[in-house]
Amino acid sequence: VQIQTGCDHRCTFCIIPYGRGNSRSVPVGSIVRQIKALVEKGYREVVLTGVDITSYGADLPGRPVLGSLVARILKLVPGLMRLRLSSIDSVEADSELIAVIAGEERLMPHLHLSLQAGDDMILKRMKRRHLRAQSVEFCDQMKQARPGIVFGADLIAGFPTETDSMFENTLALVDDCDLTWLHVFPYSPRPGTPAARMPQVDGNVIRERAARLRAAGQRRLSDFLAGQTGATITGLVETPVLARSGQYAPVRLEHESRPGEIIDIHVTGTGPDYLKGRLAA
């Protein structure tokens, strides 16, 4: 369910604001009605999406924030079994959002973070609004508030002017923030953006750095999946032989189940990027 579109920020690598304009939020009542209608049709999980969902509400009367929207959805749609957030800017996470993440089990324990880099100078040149230490602090805070929560993240390899040492700071962020699900983007210039006019990194270096980030992400993912083996988890069946855990892990099922059901799964093993499991007794 789309809750907003557009973006008020002007990151130097991004073309989206030029195409979609400033942030525009969908009123709370409209979002709640959409979700109620989906639940009445049998949907068990809803994902709140947008370009910059943590900016939600700044353009609406009363300036509701994302946390209050999430709390209102969960209160007014008690039949919704699972709610998930698409991607958030951690530095904009409001106190109500942090509270609902900590206290509401129907909000899935998985956050995808728009981090982009782990070096303060590169973050400044990207015109991001956070520092490296703030990313690490946010992840530590969330792990204390919601044990078992997992993080995904967007990271850009080879942003203009990125030196070897700057890249190493980003690479170390994978461990420092305990990231599990990585989206790695080799930098490519977007015409008309400020970053396209900065000194560029050699393409071979960009590809090598992206490969190292992906390898670090795969290592973290393998460790996470291995830690699930033997556990009993809850999954939403997406296809007859595939479910999705609350922590976003795909689970390949030994026996077919009905799509849309929420089932208890005994994890029996792992694949490269998925769990294996059977219906728990």
Buried (B, 14 or more C-beta within 10 A) or exposed (E): BBBBBBBBBEBBBBBBBEEEEEBBBBEBEEBBEBBBEBBEEEBBBBEBBBBBBBBBBBBBEEEBBBBBBBBBBBEBBEEBBBBBBBBBBBBBBBEBBBBBBBEBEBBBBBBBBBBBBBBBBBBEBBBBEBBBEBBBBBBEBBBEEBEEBBBBBBBBBBBBEBEEEBBBBBBBBBEBBBBBBBBBBBBEBBEEBBBBEBEBBEEEBBEBBBEBBBEBBEEBBBEBBEEBBEEEBBBBBBEEBBBBBBBBBBBBBEEEBEBEEBBEBBBBBBEEEBBBBEBEE
